[in-house]
């Protein structure tokens, strides 16, 4: 993420503005108390202090300093920039939940801001980097997929859209892997109908993932275990048509020991299926 950090920080640091002085009213004693508790600083100074902390790896301190920019100068041009960078600092500190809350707030307040696509991207990364192995709950995978798809839909020309597309494909593969993990579990327990439902889900919903050929083989195995040889043969033909040189097809062919199995040539496999 070094590149997004540098490009975003540079772009956010390009503009400048004139900051007016804050006028305080009241008696001298009141001014003294206020000055002890509240010290307004020029917006550029506050922002630069936050950037310095960020570049030194003091992420929590940087987030606090970016928040101070918004607190002291809420109507300045720097306020929205600081919101994004505060969220980024939280992301770098692995405080994903806090970063997501901050990003949701930014998106809600600034739906047409030039940095809103970056906010979606960063939110997607917060979820993406919390994706666990396929043996665990995949809620974060679902959230990452939803956020990255929203980025791609709303900002198709964004500089972050390409990386979002790559991560979308990876999340699909991960979700398919989860289905396979559950399907294999049911298969080992002899619950073949439940296993078939999972493998069938991979073939139909995640057909472009790397898990599809294995899912087809497991379907062949499960159909044979249930005595549904015709279904097993049909599935093996689909496997052979799409993955003729894969080890999964060779295993399916060996299971059936049927030299008459041939892939359909007149229709693509998804129609045959």
C-alpha positions in Angstrom: 0.0 0.0 0.0 3.0 2.3 -0.2 2.0 3.6 -3.6 -1.6 4.6 -2.6 -0.3 6.3 0.5 2.3 8.3 -1.4 0.0 9.3 -4.2 -2.9 10.2 -2.0 -0.8 12.1 0.5 0.9 14.0 -2.3 -2.4 14.9 -3.9 -3.9 16.0 -0.6 -0.9 18.2 0.1 -1.0 20.0 -3.2 -3.6 22.7 -2.4 -3.1 25.6 0.0 -5.4 28.1 1.7 -5.4 31.1 3.9 -6.5 30.5 7.4 -8.2 33.4 9.3 -7.5 34.0 13.0 -10.0 32.9 15.6 -11.5 35.8 17.6 -12.2 35.1 21.2 -14.5 37.3 23.2 -14.9 37.6 27.0 -13.0 38.8 30.0 -9.3 38.4 30.5 -9.8 35.5 33.0 -12.0 33.7 30.5 -9.4 34.1 27.8 -6.7 32.7 30.1 -8.7 29.6 30.8 -9.6 29.1 27.1 -6.0 29.5 26.1 -4.9 26.8 28.6 -7.5 24.3 27.3 -7.7 25.2 23.6 -4.9 26.3 21.3 -5.9 26.9 17.7 -3.1 26.3 15.2 -2.9 27.2 11.6 -4.4 24.5 9.5 -1.3 23.9 7.4 0.7 23.4 10.5 -1.7 20.9 11.9 -2.0 19.0 8.7 1.8 18.8 8.2 2.3 17.6 11.8 -0.2 14.8 11.0 1.6 13.9 7.8 5.0 13.8 9.6 3.6 11.4 12.2 2.1 9.2 9.4 5.4 9.0 7.5 7.2 8.1 10.7 4.9 5.2 11.3 3.2 6.8 14.3 -0.2 5.9 12.9 -2.4 6.4 16.0 -0.8 9.7 16.7 -1.3 10.7 13.0 -5.0 9.8 13.2 -5.4 11.9 16.2 -3.6 14.8 14.5 -5.7 14.5 11.4 -8.9 14.5 13.5 -7.6 17.8 15.1 -7.4 19.4 11.7 -11.1 18.7 11.2 -12.0 19.7 14.8 -10.2 23.1 14.6 -11.1 23.9 11.0 -14.3 22.0 10.2 -15.3 24.2 7.3 -11.9 24.4 5.6 -10.8 22.6 2.4 -8.4 20.6 4.6 -11.2 19.0 6.7 -12.3 16.5 4.2 -8.8 15.6 3.3 -8.0 15.1 6.9 -10.9 12.7 7.3 -9.6 10.4 4.6 -6.1 10.5 6.0 -7.3 9.9 9.6 -9.0 6.7 8.3 -5.9 5.7 6.4 -3.8 6.1 9.5 -6.3 3.8 11.4 -6.0 1.3 8.6 -2.2 1.3 8.8 -2.6 0.8 12.6 -4.7 -2.3 11.9 -7.7 -0.6 13.6 -10.0 -1.7 10.8 -13.3 -1.2 12.6 -12.5 2.4 13.5 -11.2 3.0 10.0 -14.4 1.7 8.4 -16.6 3.9 10.7 -14.5 6.9 9.7 -14.7 6.0 6.0 -18.5 5.5 6.1 -18.8 8.9 7.6 -16.7 10.5 4.9 -18.7 8.7 2.1 -22.0 9.8 3.6 -20.8 13.4 4.0 -18.9 13.7 0.7 -20.5 11.3 -1.9 -19.2 13.3 -4.8 -15.8 14.3 -3.4 -12.8 13.5 -5.6 -11.4 11.2 -2.9 -14.6 9.2 -2.4 -13.4 6.4 -4.7 -10.3 6.1 -2.6 -12.5 5.9 0.5 -14.4 3.0 -1.0 -11.2 1.3 -1.9 -9.7 1.8 1.5 -12.9 0.4 3.1 -12.7 -2.6 0.9 -9.1 -3.2 1.9 -10.1 -3.0 5.6 -12.5 -5.9 5.0 -10.2 -7.7 2.6 -7.3 -7.9 5.0 -9.5 -9.5 7.6 -10.5 -12.4 5.4 -9.8 -15.6 7.2 -9.0 -19.1 6.0 -11.9 -21.1 4.4 -12.4 -23.0 7.6 -13.8 -19.9 9.3 -16.7 -17.6 8.9 -16.6 -15.6 5.6 -18.5 -12.5 6.7 -15.5 -10.3 6.0 -15.2 -11.8 2.5 -18.8 -11.0 1.8 -18.3 -7.4 3.1 -15.1 -7.0 1.0 -16.8 -8.3 -2.1 -19.8 -5.9 -1.6 -17.6 -2.8 -1.0 -15.2 -3.5 -3.9 -18.1 -4.2 -6.3 -19.7 -0.9 -5.3 -16.4 0.9 -6.0 -16.2 -0.8 -9.5 -19.8 0.1 -10.2 -19.8 3.7 -9.0 -16.3 4.6 -10.2 -15.4 2.3 -13.2 -12.7 4.7 -14.3 -11.1 5.1 -11.0 -7.4 4.4 -10.6 -8.3 1.9 -7.9 -10.9 0.0 -10.0 -8.3 -2.4 -11.6 -7.0 -3.6 -8.3 -10.5 -3.8 -7.0 -11.4 -6.2 -9.9 -8.4 -8.4 -9.0 -9.5 -8.6 -5.4 -13.1 -9.2 -6.4 -11.9 -12.3 -8.3 -10.0 -13.4 -5.3 -12.9 -13.0 -3.0 -15.1 -15.1 -5.3 -12.4 -17.8 -5.3 -12.3 -17.6 -1.5 -16.1 -18.0 -1.2 -15.9 -21.0 -3.6 -13.2 -22.5 -1.5 -15.5 -22.2 1.6 -18.3 -24.0 -0.3 -15.8 -26.7 -1.3 -14.6 -27.1 2.3 -18.1 -27.7 3.5 -19.0 -29.9 0.6 -16.0 -32.2 1.3 -16.9 -32.4 4.9 -20.5 -33.6 4.1 -19.0 -36.0 1.6 -16.7 -37.6 4.2 -19.7 -38.0 6.5 -21.7 -39.7 3.8 -24.2 -36.8 3.5 -24.1 -36.9 -0.3 -27.1 -34.8 -1.0 -25.8 -31.9 1.2 -22.4 -32.3 -0.5 -24.0 -32.2 -3.9 -25.7 -28.9 -3.1 -22.4 -27.3 -2.1 -20.5 -28.5 -5.1 -23.3 -27.6 -7.4 -23.2 -24.1 -5.9 -19.6 -23.8 -6.9 -20.2 -24.9 -10.4 -23.2 -22.5 -10.9 -22.2 -19.5 -8.8 -18.4 -19.5 -9.0 -17.8 -21.2 -12.3 -14.9 -18.9 -13.2 -12.9 -19.8 -10.1 -10.1 -22.3 -9.7 -12.4 -24.7 -7.8 -14.8 -25.6 -10.6 -13.0 -28.7 -12.0 -12.6 -30.2 -8.5 -16.3 -29.4 -7.8 -17.3 -31.3 -10.9 -15.2 -34.3 -9.9 -16.7 -34.3 -6.4 -20.2 -34.2 -8.0 -19.2 -37.3 -10.0 -18.1 -39.1 -6.8 -21.2 -38.1 -4.9 -23.6 -39.1 -7.7 -21.9 -42.5 -7.9 -22.1 -42.9 -4.1 -25.9 -42.3 -4.4 -26.2 -44.7 -7.4 -27.0 -41.9 -9.8 -24.7 -43.1 -12.6 -26.4 -41.2 -15.4 -25.9 -37.9 -13.5 -22.3 -38.9 -12.8 -21.7 -39.6 -16.4 -23.2 -36.4 -17.5 -21.1 -34.4 -15.0 -18.0 -36.2 -16.1 -18.7 -35.2 -19.7 -19.0 -31.5 -18.6 -15.7 -31.8 -16.8 -14.0 -33.4 -19.8 -15.4 -30.8 -22.2 -14.1 -27.9 -20.1 -11.0 -29.3 -18.5 -10.0 -32.2 -20.7 -6.3 -32.2 -19.6 -6.9 -31.8 -15.9 -6.2 -34.5 -13.3 -9.7 -34.0 -12.1 -11.1 -35.3 -15.4 -8.7 -38.2 -15.4 -9.9 -39.2 -12.0 -13.6 -38.9 -13.0 -12.9 -41.0 -16.1 -11.2 -43.7 -14.0 -14.1 -43.7 -11.6 -16.6 -44.4 -14.3 -14.4 -46.7 -16.4 -16.6 -45.9 -19.3 -14.9 -45.3 -22.6 -18.1 -43.9 -24.2 -17.9 -40.7 -22.2 -17.5 -37.8 -24.6 -17.9 -34.1 -24.1 -20.8 -32.5 -25.9 -19.6 -30.5 -28.9 -22.6 -28.6 -30.0 -23.3 -26.6 -26.8 -21.2 -24.9 -24.1 -21.1 -26.7 -20.8 -23.2 -24.2 -18.9 -26.1 -25.0 -21.2 -25.5 -28.7 -21.0 -25.5 -28.4 -17.2 
